[in-house]
Amino acid sequence: MNKKYKQFQTGLIALMKPLKVNQFPLQINIEVTTACNLNCKSCLRKYLIDKPEYMSFEQYKLIIDKINPLMLCFVGFGETMMHPEFFNFVRYAEKKNIHVSVTTNGTLINEKCIENIFNSGINILSISLDAANDEIYSQIRKNNIFNKITSALHNINKKKISKKTLLPNIVFHFVIHNYNYLNIYDFISFSKQYNPAMVYFQPCEYYNNEDKIMLSNIMNRDTLRQEISKANKKAIELKLKTNLFFWEKNFDYLWLKYENNHKELPYSKVACIRPWVSTYISIDGCVYLCCGLSVNSKQSIGNVFKDNFEEIWNAKKTINQRKNIKSGKKSLKGCATCVPLSFYDEYRIFRSKK
């Protein structure tokens, strides 16, 4: 199928949201390892991962060949670059003209890694940083390698200039919680020096109430709103693309993710577009309509290593989940507390990252 035609078809599917989808997902998200070299305060990994695992190249190749997406994102509950074959994975996708994005903590980016980043075909390098200085970074990540990461980012930008290329685009991810919510404005000013394609602010997610208290109990609603508004104005002044417009537009819903006594579900009845255009595949081959649903293995709609993906994509369980999300009930764990992007928001952010 022609690339532009597939994108057009996917756009129609995202708008119409049919329960049965006659086209494979435009984008897939793959977890190729559950190994990680950090133990961050806001990460759910400690509750979900018993031991580090690595997807084999043959398993990965099976997924790519079966689905043949236009876009691929390496993401999950592990540090992707810890996989010994990671850059071979990227090269295989690049040979098939697949747009590749990788989410990483950036701790493993050294001189050799930078060479591989440029030679393998990565389009978007998303760095999860969560802080604008080493003091706050150390509190969150429990180490002091902030300056090592920022130095590597400077080197990547220098190499982009010397190679006369715009790729890879750098995207910053910043998860907002107790330890850094007063650092949002500073992060905008800090980010500008790296010329990122986008700075993306994510709400915090929790596995249990203890985590929620630890990560949100001292946050103040009005202070957070003011910080976001101030940061958005600064980003516009610096001509820096962010998703802070989404935070301002949906602040009342997003704040519910930090409000410790709020029980009503779902937080937002808006149906997201992801169950119609993308999918998430975990280390064991389990397929989910969204990475947010992978917190509960019972929400898997099938296994790509065992089942025919065409059957998985429109199985009865898949259709029921799409129906639940489209109706606004969103009773699925991980979905009920989600504040999804609209079709326009997704498009606006995607165009910025690209």
Kinemage of the C-alpha trace (Angstrom):
@kinemage 1
@onewidth
@group {chain A} dominant
@subgroup {mainchain}
@vectorlist {calphas} color= white
{ca met a 1} P 0.000 0.000 0.000
{ca asn a 2} L 1.253 3.505 -0.853
{ca lys a 3} L 2.656 5.268 2.241
{ca lys a 4} L 0.611 8.461 1.882
{ca tyr a 5} L -2.546 6.476 1.159
{ca lys a 6} L -1.983 4.372 4.282
{ca gln a 7} L -1.546 7.535 6.351
{ca phe a 8} L -4.763 8.951 4.887
{ca gln a 9} L -6.633 5.716 5.596
{ca thr a 10} L -5.293 5.659 9.144
{ca gly a 11} L -6.478 9.222 9.669
{ca leu a 12} L -10.005 8.252 8.604
{ca ile a 13} L -9.917 5.223 10.902
{ca ala a 14} L -8.780 7.406 13.811
{ca leu a 15} L -11.691 9.791 13.212
{ca met a 16} L -14.405 7.197 12.583
{ca lys a 17} L -13.228 4.621 15.161
{ca pro a 18} L -14.829 1.501 13.650
{ca leu a 19} L -14.828 -1.494 15.994
{ca lys a 20} L -13.255 -3.610 13.259
{ca val a 21} L -10.158 -2.141 11.598
{ca asn a 22} L -9.342 -3.282 8.063
{ca gln a 23} L -5.748 -2.039 8.178
{ca phe a 24} L -2.781 -3.021 10.345
{ca pro a 25} L -1.532 -0.353 12.795
{ca leu a 26} L 0.443 2.518 11.323
{ca gln a 27} L 2.753 2.482 14.339
{ca ile a 28} L 3.941 -0.267 16.663
{ca asn a 29} L 5.690 0.085 20.009
{ca ile a 30} L 8.011 -2.752 20.977
{ca glu a 31} L 9.604 -3.635 24.309
{ca val a 32} L 12.833 -5.428 23.353
{ca thr a 33} L 14.244 -5.678 26.884
{ca thr a 34} L 13.114 -5.358 30.491
{ca ala a 35} L 16.663 -4.775 31.751
{ca cys a 36} L 17.410 -1.339 33.169
{ca asn a 37} L 20.399 0.324 34.811
{ca leu a 38} L 18.333 2.780 36.853
{ca asn a 39} L 15.769 2.573 39.645
{ca cys a 40} L 13.772 5.774 39.218
{ca lys a 41} L 11.229 6.894 41.788
{ca ser a 42} L 8.379 7.310 39.288
{ca cys a 43} L 8.895 4.057 37.330
{ca leu a 44} L 6.413 1.164 37.575
{ca arg a 45} L 9.107 -1.332 36.595
{ca lys a 46} L 9.816 -2.438 40.170
{ca tyr a 47} L 6.267 -3.803 40.433
{ca leu a 48} L 5.988 -5.393 36.995
{ca ile a 49} L 9.378 -6.921 36.179
{ca asp a 50} L 10.770 -9.920 38.058
{ca lys a 51} L 13.939 -10.437 36.049
{ca pro a 52} L 15.595 -8.853 32.991
{ca glu a 53} L 14.703 -10.412 29.639
{ca tyr a 54} L 15.790 -9.766 26.059
{ca met a 55} L 13.822 -10.260 22.857
{ca ser a 56} L 15.732 -12.276 20.266
{ca phe a 57} L 16.445 -10.875 16.823
{ca glu a 58} L 14.306 -13.635 15.291
{ca gln a 59} L 11.342 -12.706 17.492
{ca tyr a 60} L 11.779 -9.034 16.629
{ca lys a 61} L 12.098 -9.798 12.913
{ca leu a 62} L 8.911 -11.881 13.098
{ca ile a 63} L 6.981 -8.878 14.461
{ca ile a 64} L 8.363 -6.438 11.890
{ca asp a 65} L 7.760 -8.798 8.961
{ca lys a 66} L 4.216 -9.634 10.094
{ca ile a 67} L 2.994 -6.082 10.665
{ca asn a 68} L 5.309 -4.004 8.447
{ca pro a 69} L 4.439 -0.664 10.091
{ca leu a 70} L 5.342 2.777 8.813
{ca met a 71} L 6.586 3.802 12.266
{ca leu a 72} L 8.300 1.927 15.078
{ca cys a 73} L 9.020 3.078 18.608
{ca phe a 74} L 11.366 1.198 20.942
{ca val a 75} L 9.897 1.684 24.393
{ca gly a 76} L 8.904 -0.317 27.463
{ca phe a 77} L 9.842 -1.093 31.054
{ca gly a 78} L 13.544 -1.503 30.253
{ca glu a 79} L 16.373 0.638 28.938
{ca thr a 80} L 16.289 -0.174 25.223
{ca met a 81} L 19.962 0.530 24.594
{ca met a 82} L 20.950 -2.204 27.046
{ca his a 83} L 19.939 -4.778 24.433
{ca pro a 84} L 23.205 -6.033 22.836
{ca glu a 85} L 21.534 -6.183 19.391
{ca phe a 86} L 19.655 -2.914 19.630
{ca phe a 87} L 21.354 -1.173 16.712
{ca asn a 88} L 20.906 -4.275 14.543
{ca phe a 89} L 17.191 -3.988 15.310
{ca val a 90} L 17.238 -0.360 14.165
{ca arg a 91} L 19.155 -1.175 10.980
{ca tyr a 92} L 16.684 -3.899 10.064
{ca ala a 93} L 13.783 -1.441 10.385
{ca glu a 94} L 15.667 1.239 8.457
{ca lys a 95} L 16.222 -1.171 5.552
{ca lys a 96} L 12.444 -1.589 5.387
{ca asn a 97} L 11.964 2.216 5.319
{ca ile a 98} L 10.364 2.257 8.758
{ca his a 99} L 10.523 5.543 10.695
{ca val a 100} L 12.334 4.671 13.954
{ca ser a 101} L 11.970 6.339 17.336
{ca val a 102} L 13.693 5.243 20.535
{ca thr a 103} L 12.936 6.230 24.110
{ca thr a 104} L 16.022 6.045 26.327
{ca asn a 105} L 17.328 7.345 29.646
{ca gly a 106} L 20.469 8.429 27.781
{ca thr a 107} L 22.899 6.956 30.299
{ca leu a 108} L 24.609 4.680 27.752
{ca ile a 109} L 25.233 7.310 25.078
{ca asn a 110} L 29.001 7.413 24.666
{ca glu a 111} L 31.213 8.095 21.640
{ca lys a 112} L 30.699 4.622 20.120
{ca cys a 113} L 26.972 4.801 20.748
{ca ile a 114} L 26.763 8.177 19.005
{ca glu a 115} L 28.390 6.676 15.901
{ca asn a 116} L 25.803 3.879 15.944
{ca ile a 117} L 22.962 6.372 16.399
{ca phe a 118} L 23.960 8.126 13.180
{ca asn a 119} L 24.822 4.989 11.226
{ca ser a 120} L 21.769 2.900 12.134
{ca gly a 121} L 18.947 5.152 10.984
{ca ile a 122} L 17.281 6.478 14.164
{ca asn a 123} L 14.869 9.299 13.307
{ca ile a 124} L 13.822 10.386 16.802
{ca leu a 125} L 15.909 10.120 19.960
{ca ser a 126} L 13.625 10.666 22.962
{ca ile a 127} L 15.554 11.306 26.162
{ca ser a 128} L 13.781 10.854 29.505
{ca leu a 129} L 15.483 13.461 31.673
{ca asp a 130} L 12.871 14.852 34.117
{ca ala a 131} L 15.149 17.607 35.483
{ca ala a 132} L 16.958 20.770 34.477
{ca asn a 133} L 19.907 20.321 36.856
{ca asp a 134} L 21.979 17.580 38.441
{ca glu a 135} L 20.582 18.123 41.958
{ca ile a 136} L 16.976 17.328 41.021
{ca tyr a 137} L 18.076 14.651 38.558
{ca ser a 138} L 20.018 12.868 41.320
{ca gln a 139} L 16.974 12.844 43.596
{ca ile a 140} L 14.831 11.228 40.902
{ca arg a 141} L 17.353 8.880 39.268
{ca lys a 142} L 19.431 8.153 42.386
{ca asn a 143} L 22.735 8.869 40.613
{ca asn a 144} L 24.795 11.857 39.482
{ca ile a 145} L 25.282 11.304 35.722
{ca phe a 146} L 23.195 14.276 34.582
{ca asn a 147} L 26.250 16.099 33.190
{ca lys a 148} L 27.395 12.969 31.332
{ca ile a 149} L 24.053 12.808 29.497
{ca thr a 150} L 23.939 16.503 28.652
{ca ser a 151} L 27.522 16.345 27.374
{ca ala a 152} L 26.542 13.451 25.083
{ca leu a 153} L 23.618 15.496 23.751
{ca his a 154} L 25.947 18.384 22.934
{ca asn a 155} L 28.173 15.930 21.043
{ca ile a 156} L 25.196 14.611 19.073
{ca asn a 157} L 24.296 18.137 17.994
{ca lys a 158} L 27.900 18.857 17.006
{ca lys a 159} L 27.933 15.721 14.861
{ca lys a 160} L 24.627 16.702 13.241
{ca ile a 161} L 26.254 19.968 12.185
{ca ser a 162} L 29.422 18.281 10.896
{ca lys a 163} L 27.379 15.695 8.979
{ca lys a 164} L 24.976 18.373 7.713
{ca thr a 165} L 21.939 16.397 8.825
{ca leu a 166} L 18.843 17.208 10.874
{ca leu a 167} L 18.500 13.641 12.192
{ca pro a 168} L 18.090 12.294 14.727
{ca asn a 169} L 15.565 14.732 16.117
{ca ile a 170} L 16.000 15.103 19.873
{ca val a 171} L 12.854 14.983 22.004
{ca phe a 172} L 12.885 15.528 25.763
{ca his a 173} L 10.461 13.677 28.060
{ca phe a 174} L 9.661 15.066 31.493
{ca val a 175} L 7.370 13.203 33.920
{ca ile a 176} L 5.809 15.696 36.349
{ca his a 177} L 5.665 14.802 40.072
{ca asn a 178} L 6.630 16.004 43.573
{ca tyr a 179} L 10.350 16.159 42.888
{ca asn a 180} L 10.314 18.350 39.788
{ca tyr a 181} L 7.011 20.176 39.314
{ca leu a 182} L 8.631 23.455 40.377
{ca asn a 183} L 11.312 22.830 37.747
{ca ile a 184} L 9.047 22.889 34.644
{ca tyr a 185} L 9.792 26.519 33.686
{ca asp a 186} L 13.513 25.973 34.233
{ca phe a 187} L 13.387 22.855 32.049
{ca ile a 188} L 12.080 24.914 29.130
{ca ser a 189} L 14.977 27.352 29.396
{ca phe a 190} L 17.441 24.479 29.853
{ca ser a 191} L 16.105 22.552 26.840
{ca lys a 192} L 16.538 25.360 24.321
{ca gln a 193} L 20.332 24.902 24.087
{ca tyr a 194} L 19.856 21.396 22.624
{ca asn a 195} L 17.463 22.537 19.886
{ca pro a 196} L 14.939 19.735 20.539
{ca ala a 197} L 12.145 18.982 18.093
{ca met a 198} L 9.808 18.873 21.079
{ca val a 199} L 9.697 18.928 24.873
{ca tyr a 200} L 7.003 16.537 26.057
{ca phe a 201} L 5.573 16.718 29.580
{ca gln a 202} L 3.916 13.568 30.883
{ca pro a 203} L 1.615 13.171 33.896
{ca cys a 204} L 2.810 10.730 36.514
{ca glu a 205} L 1.368 7.208 36.689
{ca tyr a 206} L 1.152 5.082 39.829
{ca tyr a 207} L 0.927 1.401 40.615
{ca asn a 208} L -0.632 1.842 44.083
{ca asn a 209} L -1.752 4.487 46.579
{ca glu a 210} L 1.594 4.445 48.405
{ca asp a 211} L 3.337 5.468 45.201
{ca lys a 212} L 0.753 8.144 44.514
{ca ile a 213} L 1.273 9.698 47.944
{ca met a 214} L 5.061 9.571 47.580
{ca leu a 215} L 4.949 11.190 44.131
{ca ser a 216} L 2.161 13.752 44.481
{ca asn a 217} L 1.299 14.516 48.118
{ca ile a 218} L 3.048 17.913 48.313
{ca met a 219} L 1.943 19.218 44.926
{ca asn a 220} L -0.278 22.291 44.899
{ca arg a 221} L -2.936 22.636 42.189
{ca asp a 222} L -2.641 26.394 41.689
{ca thr a 223} L 1.144 26.337 41.792
{ca leu a 224} L 1.293 23.600 39.142
{ca arg a 225} L -1.153 25.474 36.918
{ca gln a 226} L 0.912 28.668 37.234
{ca glu a 227} L 4.144 26.799 36.517
{ca ile a 228} L 2.670 25.263 33.363
{ca ser a 229} L 1.275 28.589 32.163
{ca lys a 230} L 4.572 30.367 32.798
{ca ala a 231} L 6.526 27.586 31.066
{ca asn a 232} L 4.215 27.629 28.047
{ca lys a 233} L 4.687 31.360 27.600
{ca lys a 234} L 8.449 30.910 27.820
{ca ala a 235} L 8.355 28.070 25.269
{ca ile a 236} L 6.389 30.254 22.826
{ca glu a 237} L 8.880 33.088 23.362
{ca leu a 238} L 11.802 30.715 22.639
{ca lys a 239} L 9.917 29.136 19.695
{ca leu a 240} L 10.227 25.780 21.405
{ca lys a 241} L 7.559 23.186 20.589
{ca thr a 242} L 5.953 21.497 23.593
{ca asn a 243} L 2.688 19.796 24.566
{ca leu a 244} L 2.008 22.391 27.261
{ca phe a 245} L -0.957 23.597 25.191
{ca phe a 246} L -2.539 20.227 26.027
{ca trp a 247} L -1.843 20.684 29.743
{ca glu a 248} L -3.448 24.126 29.761
{ca lys a 249} L -6.484 22.908 27.819
{ca asn a 250} L -6.992 19.776 29.952
{ca phe a 251} L -5.571 20.873 33.289
{ca asp a 252} L -8.654 20.003 35.360
{ca tyr a 253} L -8.606 16.416 34.084
{ca leu a 254} L -4.832 16.042 34.385
{ca trp a 255} L -4.855 17.366 37.946
{ca leu a 256} L -7.075 14.432 38.961
{ca lys a 257} L -4.018 12.219 38.410
{ca tyr a 258} L -2.361 14.023 41.344
{ca glu a 259} L -5.392 14.510 43.602
{ca asn a 260} L -5.095 11.820 46.271
{ca asn a 261} L -8.747 11.650 47.301
{ca his a 262} L -10.361 11.522 43.856
{ca lys a 263} L -12.198 8.222 43.277
{ca glu a 264} L -14.529 8.850 40.328
{ca leu a 265} L -13.600 7.001 37.129
{ca pro a 266} L -12.916 7.501 34.307
{ca tyr a 267} L -11.098 10.828 34.621
{ca ser a 268} L -11.939 11.746 31.016
{ca lys a 269} L -14.546 10.159 28.759
{ca val a 270} L -12.771 11.265 25.587
{ca ala a 271} L -11.803 8.235 23.470
{ca cys a 272} L -8.177 8.209 22.390
{ca ile a 273} L -7.172 7.166 18.870
{ca arg a 274} L -4.402 4.708 19.740
{ca pro a 275} L -6.510 1.489 19.767
{ca trp a 276} L -7.234 2.232 16.121
{ca val a 277} L -3.812 3.272 14.816
{ca ser a 278} L -1.094 1.710 16.974
{ca thr a 279} L -0.287 -1.188 19.255
{ca tyr a 280} L 2.153 -2.126 22.014
{ca ile a 281} L 4.013 -5.451 22.048
{ca ser a 282} L 5.712 -6.528 25.276
{ca ile a 283} L 8.857 -8.595 25.728
{ca asp a 284} L 6.896 -11.877 25.709
{ca gly a 285} L 4.988 -11.065 22.513
{ca cys a 286} L 1.764 -10.051 24.237
{ca val a 287} L -0.164 -7.454 22.244
{ca tyr a 288} L -1.971 -4.507 23.867
{ca leu a 289} L -3.986 -1.692 22.316
{ca cys a 290} L -1.869 0.757 24.316
{ca cys a 291} L 1.218 0.620 26.539
{ca gly a 292} L -0.955 1.947 29.359
{ca leu a 293} L -2.989 -1.261 29.282
{ca ser a 294} L 0.106 -3.457 29.701
{ca val a 295} L 0.080 -2.952 33.481
{ca asn a 296} L -2.398 -5.847 33.565
{ca ser a 297} L -1.454 -8.920 31.507
{ca lys a 298} L -5.132 -9.960 31.400
{ca gln a 299} L -5.742 -6.994 29.090
{ca ser a 300} L -3.535 -8.504 26.375
{ca ile a 301} L -5.516 -9.105 23.170
{ca gly a 302} L -3.242 -11.915 21.950
{ca asn a 303} L 0.348 -13.039 21.465
{ca val a 304} L 2.167 -12.209 18.241
{ca phe a 305} L 4.561 -15.149 18.708
{ca lys a 306} L 1.701 -17.645 18.937
{ca asp a 307} L -1.251 -16.174 17.043
{ca asn a 308} L -1.983 -14.655 13.643
{ca phe a 309} L -1.784 -10.867 14.043
{ca glu a 310} L -4.612 -10.335 11.560
{ca glu a 311} L -6.869 -12.349 13.879
{ca ile a 312} L -5.557 -10.580 16.997
{ca trp a 313} L -6.196 -7.121 15.527
{ca asn a 314} L -9.927 -7.789 15.151
{ca ala a 315} L -10.504 -10.517 17.738
{ca lys a 316} L -13.613 -10.406 19.930
{ca lys a 317} L -11.564 -9.197 22.922
{ca thr a 318} L -9.984 -6.430 20.808
{ca ile a 319} L -13.380 -5.273 19.555
{ca asn a 320} L -14.784 -5.253 23.101
{ca gln a 321} L -11.905 -3.104 24.328
{ca arg a 322} L -12.330 -0.651 21.437
{ca lys a 323} L -16.065 -0.530 22.181
{ca asn a 324} L -15.393 0.169 25.873
{ca ile a 325} L -12.979 2.991 25.041
{ca lys a 326} L -15.137 4.499 22.302
{ca ser a 327} L -18.178 4.578 24.601
{ca gly a 328} L -16.306 6.617 27.199
{ca lys a 329} L -16.734 3.970 29.916
{ca lys a 330} L -13.009 3.175 29.870
{ca ser a 331} L -13.169 0.671 32.725
{ca leu a 332} L -9.881 -0.984 31.738
{ca lys a 333} L -7.010 -0.628 34.236
{ca gly a 334} L -4.647 2.053 32.961
{ca cys a 335} L -7.343 3.477 30.700
{ca ala a 336} L -9.714 4.803 33.370
{ca thr a 337} L -7.138 7.296 34.674
{ca cys a 338} L -5.859 8.328 31.232
{ca val a 339} L -6.402 11.802 29.766
{ca pro a 340} L -5.977 11.057 26.052
{ca leu a 341} L -4.856 13.267 23.225
{ca ser a 342} L -7.476 14.142 20.629
{ca phe a 343} L -6.923 13.390 16.944
{ca tyr a 344} L -5.779 16.977 16.370
{ca asp a 345} L -3.502 16.937 19.441
{ca glu a 346} L -1.862 13.686 18.301
{ca tyr a 347} L -1.333 15.109 14.813
{ca arg a 348} L 0.083 18.392 16.129
{ca ile a 349} L 2.562 16.616 18.404
{ca phe a 350} L 3.528 14.045 15.789
{ca arg a 351} L 4.277 16.764 13.232
{ca ser a 352} L 6.429 18.595 15.776
{ca lys a 353} L 8.505 15.517 16.631
{ca lys a 354} L 8.946 14.615 12.971
